[in-house]
Amino acid sequence: MFGSQAPYHTDPNYAKLLLFHEYFHGDLGAGLGASHQTGWTGLIAELMRAIHKQ
């Protein structure tokens, strides 16, 4: 899943890290583009829900 990025394979601090990339390489399956998409999307969804409840 992490391809040639060794720290993600060997460092226990990254054991539960799942990256959600913007897009993927068609032949290799390697994650490309931004990998921080989910955090911002989740934040905006929470803000919209909080505003809607008021």
PDBQT receptor file of N, H, CA, C and O in Angstrom, charges set to zero:
ATOM      1  N   MET A   1       0.807  -1.187   0.000  1.00  0.00    +0.000 N 
ATOM      2  CA  MET A   1       0.000   0.000   0.000  1.00  0.00    +0.000 C 
ATOM      3  C   MET A   1       0.859   1.263   0.000  1.00  0.00    +0.000 C 
ATOM      4  O   MET A   1       0.497   2.256  -0.632  1.00  0.00    +0.000 OA
ATOM      5  N   PHE A   2       1.977   1.236   0.693  1.00  0.00    +0.000 N 
ATOM      6  H   PHE A   2       2.271   0.430   1.206  1.00  0.00    +0.000 HD
ATOM      7  CA  PHE A   2       2.825   2.421   0.777  1.00  0.00    +0.000 C 
ATOM      8  C   PHE A   2       3.961   2.405  -0.224  1.00  0.00    +0.000 C 
ATOM      9  O   PHE A   2       4.753   3.347  -0.266  1.00  0.00    +0.000 OA
ATOM     10  N   GLY A   3       4.063   1.367  -1.026  1.00  0.00    +0.000 N 
ATOM     11  H   GLY A   3       3.420   0.602  -0.992  1.00  0.00    +0.000 HD
ATOM     12  CA  GLY A   3       5.093   1.302  -2.048  1.00  0.00    +0.000 C 
ATOM     13  C   GLY A   3       6.493   1.330  -1.474  1.00  0.00    +0.000 C 
ATOM     14  O   GLY A   3       6.819   0.569  -0.563  1.00  0.00    +0.000 OA
ATOM     15  N   SER A   4       7.313   2.207  -2.008  1.00  0.00    +0.000 N 
ATOM     16  H   SER A   4       7.048   2.825  -2.748  1.00  0.00    +0.000 HD
ATOM     17  CA  SER A   4       8.717   2.250  -1.602  1.00  0.00    +0.000 C 
ATOM     18  C   SER A   4       8.978   3.156  -0.406  1.00  0.00    +0.000 C 
ATOM     19  O   SER A   4      10.139   3.405  -0.080  1.00  0.00    +0.000 OA
ATOM     20  N   GLN A   5       7.972   3.642   0.240  1.00  0.00    +0.000 N 
ATOM     21  H   GLN A   5       7.029   3.439  -0.024  1.00  0.00    +0.000 HD
ATOM     22  CA  GLN A   5       8.135   4.549   1.385  1.00  0.00    +0.000 C 
ATOM     23  C   GLN A   5       8.376   3.728   2.649  1.00  0.00    +0.000 C 
ATOM     24  O   GLN A   5       7.441   3.378   3.368  1.00  0.00    +0.000 OA
ATOM     25  N   ALA A   6       9.645   3.429   2.901  1.00  0.00    +0.000 N 
ATOM     26  H   ALA A   6      10.404   3.714   2.317  1.00  0.00    +0.000 HD
ATOM     27  CA  ALA A   6      10.053   2.512   3.969  1.00  0.00    +0.000 C 
ATOM     28  C   ALA A   6       9.552   2.858   5.368  1.00  0.00    +0.000 C 
ATOM     29  O   ALA A   6       9.161   1.940   6.088  1.00  0.00    +0.000 OA
ATOM     30  N   PRO A   7       9.536   4.119   5.804  1.00  0.00    +0.000 N 
ATOM     31  CA  PRO A   7       9.104   4.386   7.183  1.00  0.00    +0.000 C 
ATOM     32  C   PRO A   7       7.690   3.878   7.477  1.00  0.00    +0.000 C 
ATOM     33  O   PRO A   7       7.393   3.504   8.612  1.00  0.00    +0.000 OA
ATOM     34  N   TYR A   8       6.842   3.863   6.493  1.00  0.00    +0.000 N 
ATOM     35  H   TYR A   8       7.084   4.167   5.571  1.00  0.00    +0.000 HD
ATOM     36  CA  TYR A   8       5.477   3.397   6.714  1.00  0.00    +0.000 C 
ATOM     37  C   TYR A   8       5.415   1.890   6.910  1.00  0.00    +0.000 C 
ATOM     38  O   TYR A   8       4.456   1.383   7.490  1.00  0.00    +0.000 OA
ATOM     39  N   HIS A   9       6.424   1.168   6.434  1.00  0.00    +0.000 N 
ATOM     40  H   HIS A   9       7.204   1.580   5.963  1.00  0.00    +0.000 HD
ATOM     41  CA  HIS A   9       6.474  -0.285   6.592  1.00  0.00    +0.000 C 
ATOM     42  C   HIS A   9       7.135  -0.700   7.891  1.00  0.00    +0.000 C 
ATOM     43  O   HIS A   9       6.782  -1.733   8.460  1.00  0.00    +0.000 OA
ATOM     44  N   THR A  10       8.093   0.090   8.372  1.00  0.00    +0.000 N 
ATOM     45  H   THR A  10       8.380   0.929   7.909  1.00  0.00    +0.000 HD
ATOM     46  CA  THR A  10       8.927  -0.356   9.483  1.00  0.00    +0.000 C 
ATOM     47  C   THR A  10       8.686   0.368  10.798  1.00  0.00    +0.000 C 
ATOM     48  O   THR A  10       8.934  -0.211  11.856  1.00  0.00    +0.000 OA
ATOM     49  N   ASP A  11       8.220   1.589  10.778  1.00  0.00    +0.000 N 
ATOM     50  H   ASP A  11       8.019   2.059   9.919  1.00  0.00    +0.000 HD
ATOM     51  CA  ASP A  11       8.043   2.382  12.006  1.00  0.00    +0.000 C 
ATOM     52  C   ASP A  11       6.696   2.071  12.653  1.00  0.00    +0.000 C 
ATOM     53  O   ASP A  11       5.660   2.252  12.013  1.00  0.00    +0.000 OA
ATOM     54  N   PRO A  12       6.682   1.605  13.915  1.00  0.00    +0.000 N 
ATOM     55  CA  PRO A  12       5.419   1.270  14.574  1.00  0.00    +0.000 C 
ATOM     56  C   PRO A  12       4.491   2.474  14.772  1.00  0.00    +0.000 C 
ATOM     57  O   PRO A  12       3.290   2.297  14.978  1.00  0.00    +0.000 OA
ATOM     58  N   ASN A  13       5.029   3.689  14.712  1.00  0.00    +0.000 N 
ATOM     59  H   ASN A  13       6.005   3.833  14.545  1.00  0.00    +0.000 HD
ATOM     60  CA  ASN A  13       4.186   4.873  14.846  1.00  0.00    +0.000 C 
ATOM     61  C   ASN A  13       3.234   5.051  13.667  1.00  0.00    +0.000 C 
ATOM     62  O   ASN A  13       2.223   5.746  13.771  1.00  0.00    +0.000 OA
ATOM     63  N   TYR A  14       3.565   4.424  12.560  1.00  0.00    +0.000 N 
ATOM     64  H   TYR A  14       4.387   3.860  12.475  1.00  0.00    +0.000 HD
ATOM     65  CA  TYR A  14       2.738   4.521  11.363  1.00  0.00    +0.000 C 
ATOM     66  C   TYR A  14       1.883   3.275  11.146  1.00  0.00    +0.000 C 
ATOM     67  O   TYR A  14       1.277   3.137  10.084  1.00  0.00    +0.000 OA
ATOM     68  N   ALA A  15       1.817   2.374  12.107  1.00  0.00    +0.000 N 
ATOM     69  H   ALA A  15       2.310   2.486  12.970  1.00  0.00    +0.000 HD
ATOM     70  CA  ALA A  15       1.149   1.090  11.929  1.00  0.00    +0.000 C 
ATOM     71  C   ALA A  15      -0.325   1.227  11.540  1.00  0.00    +0.000 C 
ATOM     72  O   ALA A  15      -0.823   0.430  10.745  1.00  0.00    +0.000 OA
ATOM     73  N   LYS A  16      -1.013   2.200  12.075  1.00  0.00    +0.000 N 
ATOM     74  H   LYS A  16      -0.608   2.847  12.721  1.00  0.00    +0.000 HD
ATOM     75  CA  LYS A  16      -2.441   2.355  11.793  1.00  0.00    +0.000 C 
ATOM     76  C   LYS A  16      -2.742   3.518  10.860  1.00  0.00    +0.000 C 
ATOM     77  O   LYS A  16      -3.899   3.917  10.721  1.00  0.00    +0.000 OA
ATOM     78  N   LEU A  17      -1.716   4.066  10.222  1.00  0.00    +0.000 N 
ATOM     79  H   LEU A  17      -0.777   3.742  10.335  1.00  0.00    +0.000 HD
ATOM     80  CA  LEU A  17      -1.886   5.203   9.329  1.00  0.00    +0.000 C 
ATOM     81  C   LEU A  17      -2.422   4.736   7.983  1.00  0.00    +0.000 C 
ATOM     82  O   LEU A  17      -1.820   3.879   7.336  1.00  0.00    +0.000 OA
ATOM     83  N   LEU A  18      -3.528   5.285   7.568  1.00  0.00    +0.000 N 
ATOM     84  H   LEU A  18      -4.017   5.982   8.093  1.00  0.00    +0.000 HD
ATOM     85  CA  LEU A  18      -4.088   5.026   6.251  1.00  0.00    +0.000 C 
ATOM     86  C   LEU A  18      -4.175   6.341   5.504  1.00  0.00    +0.000 C 
ATOM     87  O   LEU A  18      -4.858   7.269   5.937  1.00  0.00    +0.000 OA
ATOM     88  N   LEU A  19      -3.483   6.416   4.387  1.00  0.00    +0.000 N 
ATOM     89  H   LEU A  19      -2.928   5.662   4.035  1.00  0.00    +0.000 HD
ATOM     90  CA  LEU A  19      -3.496   7.629   3.595  1.00  0.00    +0.000 C 
ATOM     91  C   LEU A  19      -4.581   7.532   2.523  1.00  0.00    +0.000 C 
ATOM     92  O   LEU A  19      -4.745   6.489   1.889  1.00  0.00    +0.000 OA
ATOM     93  N   PHE A  20      -5.306   8.605   2.327  1.00  0.00    +0.000 N 
ATOM     94  H   PHE A  20      -5.173   9.452   2.841  1.00  0.00    +0.000 HD
ATOM     95  CA  PHE A  20      -6.317   8.667   1.285  1.00  0.00    +0.000 C 
ATOM     96  C   PHE A  20      -5.830   9.688   0.262  1.00  0.00    +0.000 C 
ATOM     97  O   PHE A  20      -5.987  10.897   0.438  1.00  0.00    +0.000 OA
ATOM     98  N   HIS A  21      -5.238   9.172  -0.808  1.00  0.00    +0.000 N 
ATOM     99  H   HIS A  21      -5.111   8.191  -0.951  1.00  0.00    +0.000 HD
ATOM    100  CA  HIS A  21      -4.650  10.052  -1.813  1.00  0.00    +0.000 C 
ATOM    101  C   HIS A  21      -5.702  10.588  -2.771  1.00  0.00    +0.000 C 
ATOM    102  O   HIS A  21      -6.789  10.028  -2.914  1.00  0.00    +0.000 OA
ATOM    103  N   GLU A  22      -5.351  11.669  -3.411  1.00  0.00    +0.000 N 
ATOM    104  H   GLU A  22      -4.468  12.123  -3.295  1.00  0.00    +0.000 HD
ATOM    105  CA  GLU A  22      -6.234  12.316  -4.374  1.00  0.00    +0.000 C 
ATOM    106  C   GLU A  22      -6.467  11.423  -5.589  1.00  0.00    +0.000 C 
ATOM    107  O   GLU A  22      -7.583  11.344  -6.102  1.00  0.00    +0.000 OA
ATOM    108  N   TYR A  23      -5.425  10.761  -6.039  1.00  0.00    +0.000 N 
ATOM    109  H   TYR A  23      -4.518  10.826  -5.622  1.00  0.00    +0.000 HD
ATOM    110  CA  TYR A  23      -5.551   9.823  -7.152  1.00  0.00    +0.000 C 
ATOM    111  C   TYR A  23      -4.402   8.828  -7.084  1.00  0.00    +0.000 C 
ATOM    112  O   TYR A  23      -3.489   8.996  -6.275  1.00  0.00    +0.000 OA
ATOM    113  N   PHE A  24      -4.433   7.799  -7.914  1.00  0.00    +0.000 N 
ATOM    114  H   PHE A  24      -5.175   7.663  -8.571  1.00  0.00    +0.000 HD
ATOM    115  CA  PHE A  24      -3.474   6.704  -7.871  1.00  0.00    +0.000 C 
ATOM    116  C   PHE A  24      -2.861   6.457  -9.234  1.00  0.00    +0.000 C 
ATOM    117  O   PHE A  24      -3.480   6.716 -10.266  1.00  0.00    +0.000 OA
ATOM    118  N   HIS A  25      -1.637   5.951  -9.226  1.00  0.00    +0.000 N 
ATOM    119  H   HIS A  25      -1.134   5.740  -8.388  1.00  0.00    +0.000 HD
ATOM    120  CA  HIS A  25      -0.955   5.580 -10.456  1.00  0.00    +0.000 C 
ATOM    121  C   HIS A  25      -1.674   4.371 -11.056  1.00  0.00    +0.000 C 
ATOM    122  O   HIS A  25      -1.886   3.376 -10.363  1.00  0.00    +0.000 OA
ATOM    123  N   GLY A  26      -2.043   4.445 -12.310  1.00  0.00    +0.000 N 
ATOM    124  H   GLY A  26      -1.870   5.253 -12.873  1.00  0.00    +0.000 HD
ATOM    125  CA  GLY A  26      -2.826   3.402 -12.951  1.00  0.00    +0.000 C 
ATOM    126  C   GLY A  26      -2.146   2.049 -13.047  1.00  0.00    +0.000 C 
ATOM    127  O   GLY A  26      -2.820   1.023 -12.959  1.00  0.00    +0.000 OA
ATOM    128  N   ASP A  27      -0.843   2.014 -13.223  1.00  0.00    +0.000 N 
ATOM    129  H   ASP A  27      -0.295   2.848 -13.294  1.00  0.00    +0.000 HD
ATOM    130  CA  ASP A  27      -0.127   0.751 -13.372  1.00  0.00    +0.000 C 
ATOM    131  C   ASP A  27       0.430   0.228 -12.056  1.00  0.00    +0.000 C 
ATOM    132  O   ASP A  27       0.401  -0.978 -11.811  1.00  0.00    +0.000 OA
ATOM    133  N   LEU A  28       0.930   1.104 -11.219  1.00  0.00    +0.000 N 
ATOM    134  H   LEU A  28       0.954   2.084 -11.418  1.00  0.00    +0.000 HD
ATOM    135  CA  LEU A  28       1.591   0.690  -9.987  1.00  0.00    +0.000 C 
ATOM    136  C   LEU A  28       0.680   0.705  -8.763  1.00  0.00    +0.000 C 
ATOM    137  O   LEU A  28       0.950   0.012  -7.782  1.00  0.00    +0.000 OA
ATOM    138  N   GLY A  29      -0.380   1.480  -8.812  1.00  0.00    +0.000 N 
ATOM    139  H   GLY A  29      -0.599   2.043  -9.609  1.00  0.00    +0.000 HD
ATOM    140  CA  GLY A  29      -1.270   1.596  -7.666  1.00  0.00    +0.000 C 
ATOM    141  C   GLY A  29      -0.742   2.503  -6.572  1.00  0.00    +0.000 C 
ATOM    142  O   GLY A  29      -1.342   2.593  -5.501  1.00  0.00    +0.000 OA
ATOM    143  N   ALA A  30       0.370   3.176  -6.823  1.00  0.00    +0.000 N 
ATOM    144  H   ALA A  30       0.858   3.103  -7.693  1.00  0.00    +0.000 HD
ATOM    145  CA  ALA A  30       0.958   4.071  -5.821  1.00  0.00    +0.000 C 
ATOM    146  C   ALA A  30       0.090   5.308  -5.647  1.00  0.00    +0.000 C 
ATOM    147  O   ALA A  30      -0.414   5.854  -6.628  1.00  0.00    +0.000 OA
ATOM    148  N   GLY A  31      -0.085   5.745  -4.432  1.00  0.00    +0.000 N 
ATOM    149  H   GLY A  31       0.325   5.301  -3.635  1.00  0.00    +0.000 HD
ATOM    150  CA  GLY A  31      -0.853   6.944  -4.153  1.00  0.00    +0.000 C 
ATOM    151  C   GLY A  31      -0.145   8.187  -4.644  1.00  0.00    +0.000 C 
ATOM    152  O   GLY A  31       1.049   8.356  -4.398  1.00  0.00    +0.000 OA
ATOM    153  N   LEU A  32      -0.856   9.056  -5.332  1.00  0.00    +0.000 N 
ATOM    154  H   LEU A  32      -1.826   8.918  -5.532  1.00  0.00    +0.000 HD
ATOM    155  CA  LEU A  32      -0.292  10.288  -5.870  1.00  0.00    +0.000 C 
ATOM    156  C   LEU A  32      -1.168  11.461  -5.453  1.00  0.00    +0.000 C 
ATOM    157  O   LEU A  32      -2.313  11.279  -5.040  1.00  0.00    +0.000 OA
ATOM    158  N   GLY A  33      -0.627  12.641  -5.565  1.00  0.00    +0.000 N 
ATOM    159  H   GLY A  33       0.303  12.789  -5.901  1.00  0.00    +0.000 HD
ATOM    160  CA  GLY A  33      -1.404  13.822  -5.211  1.00  0.00    +0.000 C 
ATOM    161  C   GLY A  33      -1.516  13.976  -3.705  1.00  0.00    +0.000 C 
ATOM    162  O   GLY A  33      -0.813  13.313  -2.943  1.00  0.00    +0.000 OA
ATOM    163  N   ALA A  34      -2.390  14.842  -3.300  1.00  0.00    +0.000 N 
ATOM    164  H   ALA A  34      -2.961  15.380  -3.919  1.00  0.00    +0.000 HD
ATOM    165  CA  ALA A  34      -2.551  15.154  -1.875  1.00  0.00    +0.000 C 
ATOM    166  C   ALA A  34      -3.046  13.938  -1.104  1.00  0.00    +0.000 C 
ATOM    167  O   ALA A  34      -3.916  13.203  -1.572  1.00  0.00    +0.000 OA
ATOM    168  N   SER A  35      -2.482  13.735   0.086  1.00  0.00    +0.000 N 
ATOM    169  H   SER A  35      -1.776  14.332   0.467  1.00  0.00    +0.000 HD
ATOM    170  CA  SER A  35      -2.910  12.608   0.925  1.00  0.00    +0.000 C 
ATOM    171  C   SER A  35      -3.682  13.083   2.148  1.00  0.00    +0.000 C 
ATOM    172  O   SER A  35      -4.006  12.279   3.022  1.00  0.00    +0.000 OA
ATOM    173  N   HIS A  36      -3.977  14.358   2.221  1.00  0.00    +0.000 N 
ATOM    174  H   HIS A  36      -3.714  15.011   1.511  1.00  0.00    +0.000 HD
ATOM    175  CA  HIS A  36      -4.639  14.917   3.396  1.00  0.00    +0.000 C 
ATOM    176  C   HIS A  36      -6.086  15.287   3.101  1.00  0.00    +0.000 C 
ATOM    177  O   HIS A  36      -6.667  16.102   3.817  1.00  0.00    +0.000 OA
ATOM    178  N   GLN A  37      -6.671  14.713   2.075  1.00  0.00    +0.000 N 
ATOM    179  H   GLN A  37      -6.199  14.051   1.494  1.00  0.00    +0.000 HD
ATOM    180  CA  GLN A  37      -8.023  15.073   1.651  1.00  0.00    +0.000 C 
ATOM    181  C   GLN A  37      -9.079  14.798   2.728  1.00  0.00    +0.000 C 
ATOM    182  O   GLN A  37      -9.958  15.627   2.961  1.00  0.00    +0.000 OA
ATOM    183  N   THR A  38      -8.993  13.660   3.369  1.00  0.00    +0.000 N 
ATOM    184  H   THR A  38      -8.279  12.986   3.179  1.00  0.00    +0.000 HD
ATOM    185  CA  THR A  38     -10.044  13.259   4.295  1.00  0.00    +0.000 C 
ATOM    186  C   THR A  38     -10.188  14.174   5.497  1.00  0.00    +0.000 C 
ATOM    187  O   THR A  38     -11.305  14.447   5.936  1.00  0.00    +0.000 OA
ATOM    188  N   GLY A  39      -9.091  14.644   6.029  1.00  0.00    +0.000 N 
ATOM    189  H   GLY A  39      -8.183  14.422   5.673  1.00  0.00    +0.000 HD
ATOM    190  CA  GLY A  39      -9.152  15.501   7.209  1.00  0.00    +0.000 C 
ATOM    191  C   GLY A  39      -9.930  16.777   6.957  1.00  0.00    +0.000 C 
ATOM    192  O   GLY A  39     -10.808  17.139   7.741  1.00  0.00    +0.000 OA
ATOM    193  N   TRP A  40      -9.616  17.460   5.870  1.00  0.00    +0.000 N 
ATOM    194  H   TRP A  40      -8.904  17.166   5.233  1.00  0.00    +0.000 HD
ATOM    195  CA  TRP A  40     -10.308  18.705   5.565  1.00  0.00    +0.000 C 
ATOM    196  C   TRP A  40     -11.765  18.466   5.221  1.00  0.00    +0.000 C 
ATOM    197  O   TRP A  40     -12.630  19.246   5.621  1.00  0.00    +0.000 OA
ATOM    198  N   THR A  41     -12.049  17.409   4.491  1.00  0.00    +0.000 N 
ATOM    199  H   THR A  41     -11.347  16.776   4.166  1.00  0.00    +0.000 HD
ATOM    200  CA  THR A  41     -13.425  17.102   4.146  1.00  0.00    +0.000 C 
ATOM    201  C   THR A  41     -14.234  16.808   5.402  1.00  0.00    +0.000 C 
ATOM    202  O   THR A  41     -15.371  17.260   5.531  1.00  0.00    +0.000 OA
ATOM    203  N   GLY A  42     -13.653  16.059   6.320  1.00  0.00    +0.000 N 
ATOM    204  H   GLY A  42     -12.729  15.692   6.215  1.00  0.00    +0.000 HD
ATOM    205  CA  GLY A  42     -14.334  15.756   7.573  1.00  0.00    +0.000 C 
ATOM    206  C   GLY A  42     -14.578  17.008   8.403  1.00  0.00    +0.000 C 
ATOM    207  O   GLY A  42     -15.637  17.150   9.014  1.00  0.00    +0.000 OA
ATOM    208  N   LEU A  43     -13.612  17.912   8.429  1.00  0.00    +0.000 N 
ATOM    209  H   LEU A  43     -12.752  17.797   7.932  1.00  0.00    +0.000 HD
ATOM    210  CA  LEU A  43     -13.760  19.155   9.176  1.00  0.00    +0.000 C 
ATOM    211  C   LEU A  43     -14.896  20.004   8.607  1.00  0.00    +0.000 C 
ATOM    212  O   LEU A  43     -15.725  20.517   9.358  1.00  0.00    +0.000 OA
ATOM    213  N   ILE A  44     -14.935  20.149   7.299  1.00  0.00    +0.000 N 
ATOM    214  H   ILE A  44     -14.261  19.732   6.689  1.00  0.00    +0.000 HD
ATOM    215  CA  ILE A  44     -15.994  20.939   6.667  1.00  0.00    +0.000 C 
ATOM    216  C   ILE A  44     -17.364  20.315   6.924  1.00  0.00    +0.000 C 
ATOM    217  O   ILE A  44     -18.330  21.030   7.191  1.00  0.00    +0.000 OA
ATOM    218  N   ALA A  45     -17.451  18.996   6.847  1.00  0.00    +0.000 N 
ATOM    219  H   ALA A  45     -16.666  18.416   6.630  1.00  0.00    +0.000 HD
ATOM    220  CA  ALA A  45     -18.722  18.319   7.122  1.00  0.00    +0.000 C 
ATOM    221  C   ALA A  45     -19.178  18.587   8.556  1.00  0.00    +0.000 C 
ATOM    222  O   ALA A  45     -20.359  18.837   8.794  1.00  0.00    +0.000 OA
ATOM    223  N   GLU A  46     -18.240  18.535   9.518  1.00  0.00    +0.000 N 
ATOM    224  H   GLU A  46     -17.280  18.331   9.324  1.00  0.00    +0.000 HD
ATOM    225  CA  GLU A  46     -18.587  18.811  10.914  1.00  0.00    +0.000 C 
ATOM    226  C   GLU A  46     -19.028  20.255  11.103  1.00  0.00    +0.000 C 
ATOM    227  O   GLU A  46     -19.983  20.515  11.835  1.00  0.00    +0.000 OA
ATOM    228  N   LEU A  47     -18.352  21.194  10.458  1.00  0.00    +0.000 N 
ATOM    229  H   LEU A  47     -17.577  20.982   9.864  1.00  0.00    +0.000 HD
ATOM    230  CA  LEU A  47     -18.743  22.599  10.560  1.00  0.00    +0.000 C 
ATOM    231  C   LEU A  47     -20.132  22.839   9.969  1.00  0.00    +0.000 C 
ATOM    232  O   LEU A  47     -20.935  23.577  10.541  1.00  0.00    +0.000 OA
ATOM    233  N   MET A  48     -20.409  22.220   8.837  1.00  0.00    +0.000 N 
ATOM    234  H   MET A  48     -19.757  21.621   8.373  1.00  0.00    +0.000 HD
ATOM    235  CA  MET A  48     -21.722  22.368   8.222  1.00  0.00    +0.000 C 
ATOM    236  C   MET A  48     -22.826  21.786   9.120  1.00  0.00    +0.000 C 
ATOM    237  O   MET A  48     -23.907  22.362   9.244  1.00  0.00    +0.000 OA
ATOM    238  N   ARG A  49     -22.535  20.652   9.732  1.00  0.00    +0.000 N 
ATOM    239  H   ARG A  49     -21.657  20.185   9.631  1.00  0.00    +0.000 HD
ATOM    240  CA  ARG A  49     -23.519  20.032  10.621  1.00  0.00    +0.000 C 
ATOM    241  C   ARG A  49     -23.751  20.896  11.859  1.00  0.00    +0.000 C 
ATOM    242  O   ARG A  49     -24.887  21.045  12.310  1.00  0.00    +0.000 OA
ATOM    243  N   ALA A  50     -22.674  21.468  12.409  1.00  0.00    +0.000 N 
ATOM    244  H   ALA A  50     -21.752  21.347  12.043  1.00  0.00    +0.000 HD
ATOM    245  CA  ALA A  50     -22.797  22.325  13.590  1.00  0.00    +0.000 C 
ATOM    246  C   ALA A  50     -23.611  23.595  13.276  1.00  0.00    +0.000 C 
ATOM    247  O   ALA A  50     -24.442  24.017  14.080  1.00  0.00    +0.000 OA
ATOM    248  N   ILE A  51     -23.371  24.183  12.129  1.00  0.00    +0.000 N 
ATOM    249  H   ILE A  51     -22.696  23.840  11.476  1.00  0.00    +0.000 HD
ATOM    250  CA  ILE A  51     -24.104  25.377  11.740  1.00  0.00    +0.000 C 
ATOM    251  C   ILE A  51     -25.568  25.062  11.481  1.00  0.00    +0.000 C 
ATOM    252  O   ILE A  51     -26.449  25.853  11.818  1.00  0.00    +0.000 OA
ATOM    253  N   HIS A  52     -25.825  23.911  10.883  1.00  0.00    +0.000 N 
ATOM    254  H   HIS A  52     -25.109  23.269  10.609  1.00  0.00    +0.000 HD
ATOM    255  CA  HIS A  52     -27.202  23.518  10.551  1.00  0.00    +0.000 C 
ATOM    256  C   HIS A  52     -28.036  23.284  11.829  1.00  0.00    +0.000 C 
ATOM    257  O   HIS A  52     -29.237  23.552  11.835  1.00  0.00    +0.000 OA
ATOM    258  N   LYS A  53     -27.411  22.791  12.901  1.00  0.00    +0.000 N 
ATOM    259  H   LYS A  53     -26.435  22.573  12.897  1.00  0.00    +0.000 HD
ATOM    260  CA  LYS A  53     -28.131  22.502  14.149  1.00  0.00    +0.000 C 
ATOM    261  C   LYS A  53     -28.576  23.782  14.854  1.00  0.00    +0.000 C 
ATOM    262  O   LYS A  53     -29.505  23.735  15.660  1.00  0.00    +0.000 OA
ATOM    263  N   GLN A  54     -27.948  24.913  14.578  1.00  0.00    +0.000 N 
ATOM    264  H   GLN A  54     -27.193  24.951  13.923  1.00  0.00    +0.000 HD
ATOM    265  CA  GLN A  54     -28.267  26.159  15.299  1.00  0.00    +0.000 C 
ATOM    266  C   GLN A  54     -29.531  26.775  14.815  1.00  0.00    +0.000 C 
ATOM    267  O   GLN A  54     -29.939  27.822  15.317  1.00  0.00    +0.000 OA
TER     268      GLN A  54
